[in-house]
Amino acid sequence: MSLKTVENTTSYRSASSSPWSWSITRRLTFLYTLSALGMLVISAVFLYWVLVSNLEREDNQFLAAKIQVLRVILRERPDKQEALEEEVKWEGASFQFAKYYARILDEEGRTQIETPGMDNILVSSLFPAPISFIQTPEKGTKWRSNDGRPYLLMAAWAGLGHSRGNQRLVQVALNVSHENALIAEYRRKLAVVLSLGILFSAAVGVAVARKGMRPLEEITKTAQRITVTQLHERITPARWPRELAALATAFDDMLNRLEDSFTRLSQFSADLAHELRTPINNLMGEAEVALSRTRAPNEYRQVLESSLEEYARLSRMVESLLFLARAESTETRIERSLFNGRKEMEAVREFYDALAEEQGVEVICQGNAPLRADQILFRQALSNLLSNALQYTPRSGKIILSIKQTEDEFVEVAVSDTGFGIDPEHLPKLFDRFYRVDPARSRKTSGTGLGLAIVRSIMKLHGGSVAIQSEPAKGTIVSLRFPPTGLSLTSKMTEL
C-alpha cells in the first residue's frame, strides 16, 4: 500500500469518526439519548433535592416541636419533675430509627436534667448559641462526631414558670444517621436508574431512528432500481410523513421530467436517424446508378445537381439543429434592440412575394407596434411561420400577418391562414422536433420538421411564448407574445 493511500485511509477514518460525518440514524440516536439523559438527570437532581429538603425540614420541625414542648412544660408545670423527666429521659428512647437527645441547663450552665448518655456524646459547648424564649426555633446546626455519626443540634431559652426572671437553657439533638443512610441509598438507586435509563433510551433511540429513517431507505432502494429501462419507477409519496412527502413528490417530479426528456431524446435520435437516412440513401442510389455504366456529361451534371439539392437539405437540417442546441444553452445571450415591428413584417412579406404570387396566395400585413427583440431572430421566426403557412394554404387563400400591443403591454405577433387546418390531436406535438402532421406532404415541400421547434426556442430566448390555434378546413393561427418594452406606446412610436 502506498503512502498516499495510507494517508487517504487515515483521513477518511478520522473524518468518519467525527460527529459531523455520522449517519443520520447515529445522529438521531445520539441526540435522543442525550436529551433523555438530560431529562433523567434533571429529574433525578430535582427528586434528590426534594427528598433531602423534606428530610431536613422534618428534622428541624421535629427538634423545634420538642423545644416548644419543653418550653410549655417549664412554663406551665415548673414543679412537675415527673413530666420533665418523661419528656427528656424516656422520650428519646422510644424512637426506633432516630435517637433523640434533650438537656436542660440553668442560667449558669449547670445541667439540671438530660437524656442518659448524652453527656458522653454531645457536650453543651457543641450546641449553637440559643435563641431567646420569645423566638420560634427554625433551623438547627449540623455536627458530626468522631465516629462519623451526624447530628442536628438546636438550642433555645425557655421561661421557668410565668415569671420572666428565671430562665432555663434547652438543648436538643437528633441523630440523623438513618436519614443519611436513606439519602445514600437513594443516590445509589438514582445511579442505577440513570444507567438503565441511558441504556434504555439508547435502545429506544436506535429503534425510533431506524423506523424514522425507513422511508429514506426505501427511497434509496427505489432510486437504485431506476435505470435507463426502469424510468417508470416512482416513490408514491402518499404514505410518507409530511416532511418526506415533499421530498418524494419533488423526486417523482424530477423522474417525470427525466423520463419525458429521455423519451424525447430517444424519439429525437430515431427521427434524426430517419431524416438523415433518406437523403444519404438518395445520394448513394444516384451515385450507384451513375457509376453503373459510362454516361454522357449531361447525365453526370444532372446527378450532381440532384445531389446538390440533397446536400442543401442536409445543410439546412444541420444548421437548424445547431441553432436549437445553441438556443437551449443557458449561456446563450441575444442582442435586443427597439425597432418597428410592422416594417420588419413588410420586409419578410416582400421576401416571399414571388412564392406567394406563384402559389396564388394573398399575404397581408396589419397593425403596428414597436418591438424590443433580436431583429434577426424575429425575422427568422416570422419567416418560418410564413413559410409553413404558404406550404399549407391552397390557391386563392389568404395569409394575414398582424402585430399589436395588448392591454398588459405585451406585443403580440400573429400569422393566420385559411389553409387546411390541423386536427386537435396534433396540436400539442407541433413544436416537437421532426414532428409532421403529414410526413409525406412535408417531404414534398423539402421540410425538415424543425421550423416550429426553432420558433419556440426563439421565443424562449426572448422570455416570451408561442401558441397555436387551428380548425380543420378553416385555417391556423400562430401567435407570438413578446415581453413589454418598458416604454409607452406613443414614446416608442415617436422614437422609431
C-alpha positions as CSV (number, residue, x, y, z in Angstrom):
1,M,0.0,0.0,0.0
2,S,1.4,3.4,-1.0
3,L,1.9,6.2,1.5
4,K,-0.7,8.3,-0.2
5,T,-3.3,5.5,0.1
6,V,-2.4,5.2,3.8
7,E,-2.9,8.9,4.3
8,N,-6.2,8.9,2.5
9,T,-7.4,5.9,4.6
10,T,-6.3,7.6,7.8
11,S,-8.0,10.9,6.9
12,Y,-11.2,9.0,5.9
13,R,-11.3,7.2,9.2
14,S,-10.7,10.4,11.2
15,A,-13.4,12.1,9.2
16,S,-15.8,9.2,9.7
17,S,-15.2,9.3,13.5
18,S,-16.2,13.0,13.6
19,P,-19.7,13.6,14.8
20,W,-20.3,15.7,11.6
21,S,-19.8,12.7,9.4
22,W,-22.1,10.4,11.4
23,S,-25.1,8.8,9.7
24,I,-28.5,10.4,10.3
25,T,-29.5,7.3,12.3
26,R,-26.5,7.6,14.5
27,R,-27.0,11.4,15.0
28,L,-30.7,10.9,15.9
29,T,-29.8,8.1,18.3
30,F,-27.1,10.3,19.9
31,L,-29.4,13.3,20.2
32,Y,-32.3,11.3,21.5
33,T,-30.1,9.6,24.1
34,L,-28.5,12.9,25.1
35,S,-31.9,14.5,25.5
36,A,-33.2,11.6,27.5
37,L,-30.1,11.7,29.7
38,G,-30.6,15.4,30.3
39,M,-34.2,14.9,31.3
40,L,-33.3,12.0,33.6
41,V,-30.5,13.9,35.2
42,I,-32.7,16.9,35.8
43,S,-35.5,14.7,37.2
44,A,-33.1,12.8,39.4
45,V,-31.5,16.0,40.8
46,F,-34.8,17.5,41.4
47,L,-36.2,14.4,43.2
48,Y,-32.9,14.2,45.2
49,W,-33.2,17.8,46.2
50,V,-36.8,17.4,47.2
51,L,-36.0,14.3,49.4
52,V,-33.1,16.0,51.1
53,S,-35.0,19.2,51.7
54,N,-38.0,17.4,53.1
55,L,-35.9,15.3,55.4
56,E,-34.1,18.4,56.7
57,R,-37.3,20.3,57.1
58,E,-38.9,17.4,59.0
59,D,-35.8,17.1,61.3
60,N,-35.8,20.8,62.0
61,Q,-39.6,20.8,62.7
62,F,-39.2,17.8,65.0
63,L,-36.5,19.5,67.1
64,A,-38.4,22.8,67.1
65,A,-41.5,20.9,68.3
66,K,-39.6,19.3,71.1
67,I,-38.2,22.7,72.2
68,Q,-41.8,24.0,72.2
69,V,-43.0,21.1,74.3
70,L,-40.2,21.6,76.8
71,R,-41.0,25.3,77.0
72,V,-44.6,24.6,77.7
73,I,-43.7,22.1,80.5
74,L,-41.2,24.5,82.1
75,R,-43.7,27.4,81.9
76,E,-46.9,25.6,82.9
77,R,-45.6,22.9,85.3
78,P,-42.2,24.0,86.6
79,D,-42.7,22.0,89.8
80,K,-43.7,18.7,88.0
81,Q,-40.4,17.0,87.7
82,E,-42.0,13.7,86.5
83,A,-43.4,15.3,83.3
84,L,-40.0,16.8,82.5
85,E,-38.1,13.6,83.2
86,E,-40.6,11.6,81.0
87,E,-40.0,14.0,78.1
88,V,-36.2,14.4,78.5
89,K,-35.1,10.9,79.7
90,W,-37.6,8.5,78.2
91,E,-39.0,10.2,75.0
92,G,-35.8,9.7,73.0
93,A,-35.6,6.0,73.8
94,S,-39.0,5.4,72.2
95,F,-37.8,6.2,68.7
96,Q,-36.7,3.2,66.7
97,F,-34.8,4.7,63.9
98,A,-33.7,8.1,65.1
99,K,-32.1,8.8,68.5
100,Y,-33.3,12.0,70.1
101,Y,-31.4,13.8,73.0
102,A,-32.5,16.6,75.3
103,R,-30.8,18.6,78.0
104,I,-31.9,21.4,80.4
105,L,-29.4,23.7,82.0
106,D,-29.8,26.6,84.4
107,E,-28.7,30.1,83.8
108,E,-25.2,29.4,85.0
109,G,-24.8,26.4,82.7
110,R,-25.3,23.7,85.2
111,T,-27.1,20.6,83.9
112,Q,-30.5,20.1,85.5
113,I,-31.6,17.1,83.6
114,E,-30.6,15.3,80.4
115,T,-31.1,12.2,78.3
116,P,-29.0,9.3,79.7
117,G,-25.6,9.1,77.9
118,M,-26.0,12.5,76.2
119,D,-23.0,13.9,78.1
120,N,-20.7,11.3,76.7
121,I,-21.7,12.2,73.1
122,L,-22.8,15.8,73.0
123,V,-21.3,18.2,75.4
124,S,-23.1,21.5,75.9
125,S,-20.4,23.6,74.3
126,L,-21.1,21.9,70.9
127,F,-24.5,23.5,70.6
128,P,-25.1,26.7,68.8
129,A,-26.0,30.0,70.5
130,P,-29.5,29.7,71.9
131,I,-32.3,31.9,70.7
132,S,-34.4,33.9,73.1
133,F,-37.5,32.4,74.7
134,I,-39.8,34.6,72.6
135,Q,-38.4,33.4,69.3
136,T,-39.5,30.3,67.5
137,P,-36.7,27.9,66.5
138,E,-36.5,27.1,62.8
139,K,-33.1,25.7,61.7
140,G,-30.5,23.7,63.6
141,T,-26.8,23.2,63.2
142,K,-25.2,20.0,61.7
143,W,-22.3,18.4,63.5
144,R,-20.5,15.1,63.0
145,S,-19.0,13.1,65.9
146,N,-15.6,11.4,65.9
147,D,-17.1,8.1,64.9
148,G,-18.8,9.7,61.9
149,R,-22.3,9.9,63.1
150,P,-24.2,13.1,62.0
151,Y,-26.3,15.1,64.4
152,L,-28.6,18.0,64.1
153,L,-28.3,20.5,67.1
154,M,-30.7,23.2,68.3
155,A,-30.7,25.4,71.4
156,A,-33.2,27.9,72.9
157,W,-34.1,29.7,76.2
158,A,-37.3,28.8,78.0
159,G,-39.0,30.6,80.8
160,L,-39.4,28.9,84.1
161,G,-43.0,29.5,85.3
162,H,-44.8,32.6,84.3
163,S,-42.1,34.9,85.7
164,R,-39.6,36.1,83.1
165,G,-36.8,36.4,85.7
166,N,-36.0,32.7,85.7
167,Q,-34.9,31.0,82.5
168,R,-33.6,27.6,81.5
169,L,-31.5,26.6,78.5
170,V,-32.9,23.9,76.4
171,Q,-30.6,21.9,74.2
172,V,-32.0,19.2,71.8
173,A,-30.2,17.0,69.3
174,L,-31.2,14.4,66.8
175,N,-29.1,11.6,65.4
176,V,-29.7,11.8,61.6
177,S,-27.7,8.7,60.6
178,H,-30.9,7.0,59.4
179,E,-31.7,9.9,57.1
180,N,-28.2,10.0,55.7
181,A,-28.3,6.3,55.1
182,L,-31.6,6.7,53.3
183,I,-30.2,9.5,51.2
184,A,-27.1,7.4,50.3
185,E,-29.4,4.5,49.3
186,Y,-31.5,6.9,47.3
187,R,-28.3,8.1,45.5
188,R,-27.3,4.6,44.6
189,K,-30.8,3.8,43.3
190,L,-30.7,7.0,41.2
191,A,-27.4,6.0,39.7
192,V,-28.8,2.6,38.8
193,V,-32.0,4.3,37.3
194,L,-29.8,6.7,35.3
195,S,-27.6,3.9,33.9
196,L,-30.6,1.8,33.0
197,G,-32.4,4.9,31.6
198,I,-29.4,5.7,29.4
199,L,-29.2,2.2,28.0
200,F,-33.0,2.0,27.5
201,S,-33.1,5.4,25.8
202,A,-30.2,4.5,23.6
203,A,-32.0,1.3,22.6
204,V,-35.3,3.1,22.0
205,G,-33.4,5.9,20.1
206,V,-31.9,3.3,17.8
207,A,-35.3,1.7,17.2
208,V,-37.0,5.1,16.7
209,A,-34.3,6.4,14.4
210,R,-34.3,3.3,12.3
211,K,-38.0,3.3,12.0
212,G,-38.0,7.0,11.2
213,M,-35.3,6.6,8.5
214,R,-37.0,3.6,6.9
215,P,-38.8,5.8,4.4
216,L,-35.4,7.2,3.3
217,E,-34.1,3.7,2.9
218,E,-37.0,2.8,0.7
219,I,-36.5,6.0,-1.3
220,T,-32.8,5.0,-1.7
221,K,-33.8,1.5,-2.8
222,T,-36.3,2.9,-5.3
223,A,-33.7,5.3,-6.6
224,Q,-31.2,2.4,-7.0
225,R,-33.8,0.5,-9.1
226,I,-34.1,3.4,-11.5
227,T,-32.1,2.6,-14.7
228,V,-32.5,3.6,-18.4
229,T,-35.0,0.8,-18.8
230,Q,-36.8,1.4,-15.4
231,L,-37.6,5.1,-15.6
232,H,-41.2,4.4,-14.8
233,E,-40.3,3.7,-11.1
234,R,-41.9,6.1,-8.6
235,I,-41.8,6.6,-4.9
236,T,-45.5,7.3,-4.4
237,P,-45.3,9.9,-1.5
238,A,-48.9,9.4,-0.3
239,R,-47.9,7.1,2.6
240,W,-44.8,9.0,3.7
241,P,-44.6,11.6,6.5
242,R,-45.2,15.2,5.6
243,E,-41.6,16.2,5.5
244,L,-40.6,13.2,3.3
245,A,-43.7,13.5,1.2
246,A,-42.4,16.8,-0.2
247,L,-39.1,15.2,-1.0
248,A,-40.7,12.2,-2.6
249,T,-43.0,14.5,-4.6
250,A,-40.1,16.5,-5.8
251,F,-38.2,13.3,-6.6
252,D,-41.1,11.9,-8.6
253,D,-41.5,15.2,-10.5
254,M,-37.8,15.0,-11.3
255,L,-38.3,11.4,-12.6
256,N,-41.2,12.5,-14.7
257,R,-39.1,15.2,-16.3
258,L,-36.2,12.8,-16.8
259,E,-38.5,10.2,-18.3
260,D,-40.1,12.7,-20.6
261,S,-36.7,14.2,-21.6
262,F,-35.3,10.7,-22.2
263,T,-38.3,9.7,-24.2
264,R,-38.0,12.9,-26.3
265,L,-34.3,12.3,-26.7
266,S,-34.8,8.7,-27.8
267,Q,-37.5,9.9,-30.2
268,F,-35.3,12.7,-31.4
269,S,-32.4,10.3,-32.1
270,A,-34.7,8.0,-34.0
271,D,-36.2,10.8,-36.0
272,L,-32.8,12.3,-36.7
273,A,-31.5,8.9,-38.0
274,H,-34.6,8.6,-40.1
275,E,-34.2,12.1,-41.5
276,L,-30.5,11.6,-42.3
277,R,-31.0,8.2,-43.8
278,T,-33.4,9.4,-46.6
279,P,-31.0,12.0,-48.2
280,I,-28.0,9.8,-47.7
281,N,-29.8,6.8,-49.4
282,N,-30.8,9.1,-52.2
283,L,-27.3,10.3,-52.7
284,M,-25.9,6.7,-52.6
285,G,-28.6,5.5,-55.0
286,E,-28.0,8.2,-57.5
287,A,-24.2,7.7,-57.3
288,E,-24.6,3.9,-57.8
289,V,-26.8,4.4,-60.8
290,A,-24.5,7.0,-62.3
291,L,-21.5,4.7,-61.8
292,S,-23.2,1.6,-63.1
293,R,-22.2,2.4,-66.7
294,T,-20.5,5.2,-68.6
295,R,-22.7,8.2,-69.2
296,A,-22.7,11.4,-71.1
297,P,-21.5,14.6,-69.4
298,N,-25.1,16.0,-69.2
299,E,-26.2,12.9,-67.3
300,Y,-23.4,13.4,-64.8
301,R,-24.4,17.0,-64.5
302,Q,-28.0,16.0,-63.6
303,V,-26.8,13.7,-61.0
304,L,-24.6,16.4,-59.4
305,E,-27.5,18.9,-59.5
306,S,-29.8,16.4,-57.8
307,S,-27.1,15.6,-55.2
308,L,-26.6,19.3,-54.6
309,E,-30.3,19.6,-53.6
310,E,-29.8,16.8,-51.0
311,Y,-26.7,18.5,-49.7
312,A,-28.6,21.7,-49.3
313,R,-31.3,19.9,-47.4
314,L,-28.7,18.2,-45.1
315,S,-27.0,21.6,-44.6
316,R,-30.3,23.2,-43.6
317,M,-31.0,20.4,-41.2
318,V,-27.6,20.6,-39.6
319,E,-27.8,24.4,-39.2
320,S,-31.3,24.1,-37.7
321,L,-30.0,21.5,-35.2
322,L,-27.0,23.7,-34.3
323,F,-29.3,26.7,-33.7
324,L,-31.6,24.6,-31.4
325,A,-28.6,23.4,-29.5
326,R,-27.2,26.9,-29.0
327,A,-30.7,28.2,-28.1
328,E,-31.1,25.7,-25.3
329,S,-27.7,26.6,-23.8
330,T,-28.0,28.7,-20.6
331,E,-25.1,30.8,-21.7
332,T,-26.7,31.9,-24.9
333,R,-27.4,35.7,-25.0
334,I,-29.3,37.7,-27.6
335,E,-28.9,41.3,-28.7
336,R,-32.1,43.1,-28.2
337,S,-33.0,46.4,-30.0
338,L,-36.1,48.6,-30.4
339,F,-37.4,48.5,-33.9
340,N,-40.7,48.9,-35.8
341,G,-42.4,45.6,-35.9
342,R,-44.6,46.5,-38.9
343,K,-41.5,47.3,-41.1
344,E,-39.9,44.0,-40.3
345,M,-43.1,42.2,-41.2
346,E,-43.3,44.0,-44.5
347,A,-39.7,43.1,-45.2
348,V,-40.4,39.4,-44.6
349,R,-43.6,39.6,-46.7
350,E,-41.7,41.1,-49.6
351,F,-39.1,38.3,-49.5
352,Y,-41.9,35.7,-50.0
353,D,-43.9,37.8,-52.5
354,A,-42.7,35.8,-55.5
355,L,-43.5,32.5,-53.9
356,A,-46.9,33.7,-52.8
357,E,-47.8,35.1,-56.2
358,E,-46.7,31.8,-57.8
359,Q,-49.0,29.8,-55.4
360,G,-51.8,32.3,-55.8
361,V,-51.9,33.2,-52.1
362,E,-52.5,36.7,-50.8
363,V,-50.3,37.9,-47.9
364,I,-51.5,40.9,-46.0
365,C,-49.8,42.9,-43.1
366,Q,-51.9,44.6,-40.4
367,G,-51.4,46.6,-37.3
368,N,-48.4,48.5,-36.0
369,A,-46.3,48.3,-32.8
370,P,-42.7,48.8,-31.7
371,L,-40.9,45.7,-30.6
372,R,-37.7,45.2,-28.5
373,A,-36.1,41.9,-29.6
374,D,-33.3,40.4,-31.6
375,Q,-34.1,41.7,-35.1
376,I,-32.5,38.7,-37.0
377,L,-34.2,36.1,-34.8
378,F,-37.5,37.9,-35.1
379,R,-37.2,37.7,-38.9
380,Q,-36.3,34.0,-38.7
381,A,-39.3,33.1,-36.5
382,L,-41.7,35.1,-38.7
383,S,-40.1,33.6,-41.9
384,N,-40.6,30.0,-40.6
385,L,-44.2,30.7,-39.8
386,L,-44.9,32.4,-43.1
387,S,-43.1,29.6,-45.0
388,N,-45.3,27.0,-43.2
389,A,-48.5,29.0,-43.9
390,L,-47.6,29.2,-47.6
391,Q,-47.0,25.4,-47.8
392,Y,-50.4,24.5,-46.4
393,T,-52.6,27.3,-47.8
394,P,-54.4,26.4,-51.0
395,R,-54.6,28.7,-54.1
396,S,-56.8,31.7,-53.7
397,G,-56.2,31.5,-49.9
398,K,-55.1,34.4,-47.6
399,I,-52.4,34.8,-45.0
400,I,-52.5,37.7,-42.6
401,L,-49.5,39.0,-40.6
402,S,-50.6,41.1,-37.7
403,I,-49.0,42.9,-34.8
404,K,-50.5,44.7,-31.8
405,Q,-49.8,45.7,-28.3
406,T,-52.1,44.1,-25.7
407,E,-53.5,45.6,-22.6
408,D,-50.8,44.1,-20.4
409,E,-48.2,45.8,-22.8
410,F,-47.1,42.6,-24.4
411,V,-46.6,42.7,-28.1
412,E,-48.5,40.0,-30.0
413,V,-47.5,39.0,-33.5
414,A,-49.9,36.6,-35.3
415,V,-49.7,34.6,-38.5
416,S,-53.1,33.4,-39.6
417,D,-54.0,31.5,-42.8
418,T,-57.0,30.0,-44.5
419,G,-55.3,26.7,-45.1
420,F,-56.2,23.1,-44.5
421,G,-56.1,23.4,-40.7
422,I,-54.8,20.8,-38.2
423,D,-56.6,18.1,-36.2
424,P,-56.7,18.8,-32.4
425,E,-54.7,15.7,-31.5
426,H,-51.7,17.0,-33.4
427,L,-51.6,20.5,-31.8
428,P,-49.6,19.6,-28.6
429,K,-46.8,18.0,-30.6
430,L,-46.4,20.5,-33.4
431,F,-43.4,22.2,-31.7
432,D,-41.5,18.9,-31.2
433,R,-38.5,18.4,-33.4
434,F,-39.1,16.5,-36.7
435,Y,-42.8,16.2,-36.0
436,R,-45.0,16.4,-39.1
437,V,-48.8,16.2,-39.3
438,D,-48.4,14.7,-42.8
439,P,-44.9,13.4,-43.3
440,A,-45.5,12.5,-47.0
441,R,-46.6,16.0,-47.9
442,S,-43.8,17.6,-45.8
443,R,-41.2,15.6,-47.7
444,K,-42.5,17.0,-51.0
445,T,-42.1,20.5,-49.7
446,S,-38.5,19.7,-48.5
447,G,-39.3,20.5,-44.9
448,T,-37.2,19.3,-42.0
449,G,-39.8,19.3,-39.3
450,L,-37.7,21.8,-37.3
451,G,-39.3,25.1,-38.2
452,L,-41.8,25.4,-35.3
453,A,-39.2,24.0,-32.8
454,I,-36.9,26.8,-33.8
455,V,-39.8,29.3,-33.4
456,R,-40.4,28.1,-29.8
457,S,-36.7,28.3,-29.0
458,I,-36.5,31.9,-30.3
459,M,-39.5,32.8,-28.1
460,K,-37.9,31.2,-25.0
461,L,-34.7,33.2,-25.7
462,H,-36.8,36.4,-25.6
463,G,-38.8,35.3,-22.5
464,G,-42.0,35.1,-24.5
465,S,-44.3,32.4,-25.6
466,V,-45.9,30.9,-28.7
467,A,-49.4,29.5,-29.1
468,I,-51.3,27.8,-31.9
469,Q,-55.0,27.5,-32.7
470,S,-56.3,25.6,-35.6
471,E,-59.5,24.1,-37.0
472,P,-59.6,21.6,-39.9
473,A,-60.7,23.1,-43.2
474,K,-60.8,26.6,-41.6
475,G,-57.1,27.6,-41.0
476,T,-54.5,28.1,-38.4
477,I,-53.4,31.0,-36.2
478,V,-49.9,31.0,-34.6
479,S,-49.4,33.8,-32.0
480,L,-46.0,35.1,-30.7
481,R,-46.1,37.1,-27.4
482,F,-43.0,39.3,-26.7
483,P,-42.4,40.8,-23.3
484,P,-43.1,44.5,-22.7
485,T,-40.5,47.0,-23.9
486,G,-40.9,49.2,-20.8
487,L,-41.9,52.4,-22.7
488,S,-45.3,53.9,-23.5
489,L,-46.7,53.2,-27.0
490,T,-46.6,56.9,-28.0
491,S,-43.0,57.5,-27.0
492,K,-41.9,54.3,-28.6
493,M,-43.5,55.1,-31.9
494,T,-42.1,58.6,-31.8
495,E,-38.6,57.2,-31.2
496,L,-39.0,54.9,-34.2
